[in-house]
Amino acid sequence: MTISIVLTALFIAVLDSFIVVVADPSIVADLHASPGDIQWVLAGYQLSYAVFIITATRLADLYGRKRIFLLGVGLFTLSSVACALSPNAGSLIAARVIQGLGAALMVPQVFAYVTVLVPEARRHGVYGVLGIVIGMATIGGQVIGGLLIGANLFDSGWRLVFWVNVPIGIVMLALAVRHVQQTGSAATRKLDMPGVLVLSAALFLLVLPLIQGQGAGWPWWVWACFAGSAVAFGLFVAIERDLERRDGDPLVPLTLFRQRSFSLGIILVLALYALIYSYYLALSVTMQQGLDMSALGAGLVYTPAAIAFFVFSMVASRTIPKYGRRVLEIGAIILASGYLATGLLLMSGPRITPLLVIPTLVLQSIGGGLVITPALNTVLSRVEPESAGVASGALSTAQQCGGAVGVAIIGAVYFSSFHPAAVGRVAAAGHAFAVASFGTFVIAVIAGIVVFLLPKRPADQT
């Protein structure tokens, strides 16, 4: 029961990273929000999520995972109410920041509970389910968001994408109080406050300019933030090494990164989420601003891809125990081929339409189902149970940072290629989406190279 409850929390936390994308035009119209406001509706959630997630893992080790999980669910649910009731863009942004903090408290406990409670022999199968949940929330966010906005129940419009979290959160809280087990890490004695402060500063200085840089035209302060982030990360490593030498409690044990599967797996997750976040944002902009589709219409474009992802995620979870890394290799090749095919197709001349991109979206989802689902097993399979919390926090941080990097890079590529005044909105959107597809193809190739360097089988298969 514990695993089912925390998986539900994982689904809604990831869903809320994506469901808002299709709601952007409705929020602009209703709240008279500026482009900068909309950017922060997306970014506020992502920023607080990324900055606080590793700290949340250590708080759970100290005070118990159930207690921190309940706090996260409660905060997420209350902030969803605040989002749905927001009278203006400023209050919506503030509520989204708090919602991201709630997600940061919830999500690491999911991976930790799987590692601690599930027997090793069954763990690879549950990791497969984790991959399916994350992937379906990622792709399904577009579909669900479109359906909710299109339904417009009680004339709620975009607010329904936040109201839907509330009954789910209340039910989760009630079930979690009764059924979620209390666990922690006996090895963790106190919180590494210098590490918390320095790592939070490093992540903030990294993620903020990635989110704001493209819209601001990459001014000097962006590069100053990047430089400051590099210095802060260096200082963080020095602090953690010193704590390890003195037999203290480092926020992130650096020994984790000596495991090849974990270090390469983190890089793989960074690359995969860089291309996923950025590509679906580019596609949503293309469908709604380029082709003038409704949120419901744009959401339905993703439906065949979502079905393909689910089916091939199931295939991956069943075949990874037998074939190991080969499943990821095939998935990575298909995934990269899907992005390349989209770019080549659109550059060859036809005007972009939903029917034109759906086949290549399905191809990408077949590859994504085969590589994203078992990637989690690769990252976490060799992690000891006492390090499960911090390892899952690092994984979740990699997802958010990867998304920010991808949106910054591919977003800059997309909007620098989008010139509707010159060739018309539809042609401009098609050209920009083609260029963005080539950009995500490059990131997919990087992910594929990492896949071929991974151990051939998860730890429990060797």
MARFI-933826 format. One record per residue (C-alpha): z, x, y. Coordinates in pm, whole numbers, padded with zeros to 5 digits, always signed. Each point is the difference from the previous one (the first is absolute). Layout:
<rs>
ZXY
...
</rs>
This chain:
<rs>
+00000+00000+00000
+00081+00288+00237
-00350+00144-00036
-00169-00337+00065
+00203-00055+00318
-00063+00345+00145
-00371-00020-00087
-00019-00319+00209
+00156+00189+00290
-00255+00279-00043
-00284-00252+00007
+00101-00167+00326
+00082+00333+00168
-00347+00140-00076
-00163-00336+00072
+00139-00002+00352
-00173+00330+00073
-00337-00172-00055
+00038-00375+00047
+00024+00039+00378
-00344+00164+00022
-00187-00328-00040
+00244-00173+00239
-00081+00230+00294
-00259-00223+00173
+00230-00304-00025
+00295+00196+00144
-00217+00123+00288
-00110-00356+00082
+00347-00156-00029
+00217+00266+00165
-00264+00142+00237
+00073+00338-00155
-00182+00313+00111
-00174+00238-00245
+00297+00235+00043
+00243-00281-00088
-00193-00080-00317
-00003+00364-00098
+00378+00003+00024
+00038-00322-00199
-00155+00199-00285
+00149+00338+00089
+00358-00106+00075
+00050-00106-00361
-00170+00309-00137
+00189+00241+00226
+00355-00121-00075
-00089-00034-00369
-00121+00362-00020
+00278+00154+00211
+00301-00157-00173
-00103-00030-00363
+00132+00334-00128
+00330-00049+00183
+00025-00342-00168
-00025+00162-00343
+00298+00224+00071
+00201-00291+00141
-00065-00181-00328
+00114+00304-00199
+00322+00007+00202
+00085-00369+00039
-00178-00157-00296
-00360-00116-00041
+00091-00367-00029
+00188+00002+00332
-00284+00173+00187
-00262-00218-00170
+00182-00319+00107
+00029+00134+00355
-00373+00073+00002
-00097-00345-00131
+00226-00172+00253
-00134+00206+00289
-00360-00053-00112
+00050-00377-00029
+00175-00041+00336
-00258+00213+00179
-00277-00209-00159
+00158-00304+00165
+00005+00190+00329
-00369+00092-00045
-00095-00361-00068
+00191-00126+00306
-00116+00274+00239
-00098-00147+00341
-00182+00313+00117
-00149+00327-00121
+00305+00207+00096
+00240-00200-00212
-00246+00001-00292
-00025+00380+00014
+00381+00037+00007
+00035-00234-00297
-00266+00195-00192
+00190+00326+00056
+00314-00159-00149
-00208-00146-00283
-00124+00350-00081
+00359+00122-00013
+00080-00278-00248
-00295+00108-00215
+00119+00362+00015
+00337-00109-00140
-00157-00208-00280
-00293+00197-00135
+00156+00328-00121
+00246-00195-00212
-00291-00147-00196
-00119+00337-00131
+00357+00119-00053
+00095-00304-00208
-00307+00048-00221
+00088+00364-00061
+00368-00068-00063
-00011-00327-00197
-00323+00015-00200
+00003+00211-00320
-00230+00302+00017
-00222-00129-00279
-00081-00317+00199
-00005+00151+00346
-00372+00078+00018
-00075-00369-00059
+00232-00110+00281
-00151+00261+00233
-00332-00161-00084
+00139-00335+00112
+00125+00167+00319
-00351+00122+00071
-00142-00347-00059
+00259-00155+00234
-00073+00250+00278
-00376-00027-00045
-00002-00379-00009
+00222-00017+00311
-00235+00246+00173
-00322-00186-00082
+00156-00344-00027
+00147+00028+00348
-00341-00065+00148
-00061-00302-00227
+00347-00150+00038
+00001+00052+00376
-00337-00169+00034
+00105-00295-00216
+00328-00052+00188
-00160+00013+00343
-00284-00223-00118
+00246-00255-00141
+00180-00015+00338
+00290-00199-00147
+00204-00185+00264
-00238+00144+00260
+00176+00335-00045
-00313+00219+00009
+00073+00373-00034
+00375-00062-00013
-00033-00120-00358
-00065+00357-00120
+00363+00071+00099
+00155-00335-00093
-00118+00050-00359
+00245+00292-00034
+00302-00214+00081
+00034-00222-00312
-00093+00298-00218
+00268+00211+00168
+00267-00269-00037
-00073-00044-00370
-00001+00379-00050
+00338+00031+00171
+00153-00273-00216
-00136+00151-00322
+00081+00359+00099
+00366-00079+00072
+00038-00126-00353
-00242+00206-00208
-00081+00336+00163
+00209+00281-00147
+00205+00237+00213
-00102+00363-00050
+00020+00318+00204
-00003+00375-00038
+00324+00167-00093
-00146+00333+00108
-00027-00109+00366
+00328+00058+00183
-00090-00046+00366
-00297-00068+00227
-00183+00304+00134
+00007-00107+00367
-00178+00310+00140
-00273-00057-00255
-00018-00371+00088
-00038+00068+00371
-00252+00284-00033
-00214-00176-00264
+00001-00325+00199
-00114+00192+00309
-00268+00183-00200
-00139-00324-00146
+00015-00179+00336
-00186+00285+00173
-00262-00006-00277
-00058-00374-00038
+00018-00106+00367
-00298+00208+00122
-00198-00095-00310
+00048-00365+00090
-00049+00030+00377
-00233+00299+00032
-00336-00168-00054
+00070-00285+00241
+00136+00238+00263
-00297+00237-00022
+00193+00285-00164
+00184+00123+00315
+00212+00317+00018
+00324-00169-00103
-00152-00091-00338
-00057+00367-00082
+00345+00086+00135
+00148-00254-00243
-00192+00153-00291
+00127+00347+00096
+00355-00134+00031
-00032-00168-00338
-00104+00326-00165
+00299+00179+00153
+00235-00281-00109
-00132+00006-00358
+00052+00377-00009
+00355-00043+00125
+00061-00274-00258
-00110+00230-00285
+00236+00271+00129
+00291-00248+00016
-00065-00126-00353
-00030+00351-00143
+00327+00099+00163
+00175-00305-00146
-00137+00076-00346
+00129+00360+00024
+00346-00131+00095
-00005-00259-00283
-00010-00283+00254
-00178-00338-00006
-00346+00047+00152
-00176-00314+00116
-00308+00107-00198
+00057+00251-00283
-00285+00249+00042
+00005+00066-00374
-00190-00328-00040
-00307+00161+00152
+00001+00276-00261
-00123-00257-00251
-00379+00012+00005
-00035-00367-00095
+00222-00106+00290
-00149+00226+00267
-00359-00081-00094
+00090-00364-00046
+00134-00021+00355
-00329+00146+00130
-00192-00251-00213
+00202-00291+00140
-00058+00127+00356
-00376+00007-00059
-00020-00334-00181
+00195-00189+00264
-00187+00174+00280
-00325-00148-00128
+00141-00340-00101
+00174-00079+00331
-00287+00125+00213
-00281-00158-00199
+00145-00348-00008
+00078+00016+00371
-00363+00101+00068
-00128-00277-00225
+00221-00262+00165
-00122+00102+00347
-00360-00006-00125
+00033-00348-00150
+00190-00161+00288
-00123+00182+00311
-00342+00105-00126
-00104-00308-00198
+00229-00243+00187
+00154-00130-00323
+00324-00196-00009
+00317+00146-00150
-00051-00221-00305
-00363+00108-00040
+00090+00367+00037
+00282-00038-00250
-00228-00161-00257
-00235+00301+00014
+00277+00198-00170
+00053-00250-00284
-00247+00145-00256
+00133+00350+00074
+00359-00118-00049
-00091-00149-00339
-00176+00320-00105
+00297+00209+00108
+00241-00212-00201
-00214+00009-00316
-00054+00376+00007
+00362+00068+00091
+00087-00175-00325
-00260+00213-00179
+00156+00315+00149
+00355-00095-00098
-00114-00054-00361
-00220+00309-00032
+00200+00268+00186
+00239+00060-00295
-00297+00086-00224
-00244+00169+00236
+00231+00143+00267
-00164+00162+00302
-00348-00096-00116
+00064-00356+00124
+00074+00131+00350
-00303+00227-00009
-00234-00289-00080
+00169-00215+00265
-00029+00269+00266
-00372+00046-00067
-00067-00376+00014
+00212-00037+00315
-00188+00274+00185
-00333-00140-00122
+00088-00341+00144
+00054+00139+00350
-00314+00213-00019
-00205-00296-00121
+00117-00214+00292
-00096+00264+00255
-00341+00067-00156
-00077-00371-00035
+00080-00081+00362
-00180+00307+00133
-00314-00093-00192
-00081-00285+00235
+00135-00346-00094
+00223-00182+00248
+00357-00026-00118
+00108-00328-00162
+00299-00088-00218
-00225-00034-00305
-00137+00349+00063
+00340+00174-00009
+00174-00206-00270
-00164+00186-00296
+00103+00342+00129
+00347-00132+00085
+00031-00106-00364
-00116+00346-00111
+00267+00160+00219
+00264-00233-00142
-00095+00087-00357
+00055+00366+00083
+00313-00076+00200
+00151-00197-00286
-00054+00294-00234
+00138+00269+00230
+00265-00164+00223
+00191-00168-00282
+00062+00312-00215
+00049+00223+00306
+00359-00124+00031
+00070+00101-00358
-00138+00344+00076
+00226+00046+00302
+00323-00125-00156
-00035+00070-00372
+00176+00338+00010
+00268-00093+00255
+00358+00007-00129
+00195-00327+00038
+00246+00155+00249
-00295+00086+00230
-00173-00337-00041
+00111-00135+00338
-00113+00291+00215
-00322+00042-00202
-00089-00364+00056
+00082+00039+00369
-00236+00296+00026
-00268-00203-00179
+00039-00295+00237
+00000+00232+00301
-00324+00153-00129
-00153-00347-00021
+00086-00082+00360
-00093+00342+00140
-00323-00008-00198
-00079-00340+00146
+00067+00125+00353
-00218+00309-00053
-00283-00207-00146
+00006-00261+00277
+00003+00275+00264
-00294+00190-00152
-00218-00282-00128
+00093-00222+00295
-00124+00269+00239
-00318+00038-00208
-00057-00376-00009
+00057-00080+00368
-00192+00303+00122
-00299-00134-00198
+00039-00364+00111
-00230-00065+00298
-00072-00376+00021
-00138+00019+00354
-00284+00222-00117
-00118-00166-00323
+00190-00330-00028
+00331-00077-00163
-00121-00052-00359
-00218+00312-00012
+00272+00206+00167
+00263-00119-00248
-00228+00078-00293
-00070+00352+00126
+00367+00069+00075
+00106-00128-00341
-00260+00220-00169
+00131+00307+00183
+00359-00098-00089
-00109-00034-00365
-00128+00358+00002
+00331+00110+00152
+00204-00171-00271
-00237+00149-00260
+00110+00347+00117
+00368-00096-00036
-00075-00148-00345
-00160+00329-00106
+00318+00184+00106
+00205-00246-00206
-00233+00059-00294
+00045+00377+00019
+00378-00048-00010
-00033-00229-00301
-00179+00273-00198
+00290+00238+00073
+00270-00234-00131
+00169+00043-00340
-00212-00161-00269
+00274-00235-00114
+00322-00149+00142
+00319+00179-00102
+00085-00251-00270
-00339+00054-00160
+00013+00381-00030
</rs>
